[in-house]
Amino acid sequence: MQDYAKAGEWLSKANETKPDPWQQQTLFLQLLQITNLQGSAIPQETDNPAAWHPAW
């Protein structure tokens, strides 16, 4: 767990399959819940992306 680089690779591969919008939305909500459980704060739009937690 918390291998964010590998997760990003898998998410990119999965996106190539052209999932339905509801599948993308469901996955997004699931990943958001996981990061919340891990204690990762959601970055603000004005935050510097270089300072974001690796999960984002």
Secondary structure, 3 states (H helix, E strand, C coil): CCCHHHHHHHHHHHHCCCCCHHHHHHHHHHHHHHHHHCCCCCCCCCCCHHHCCCCC
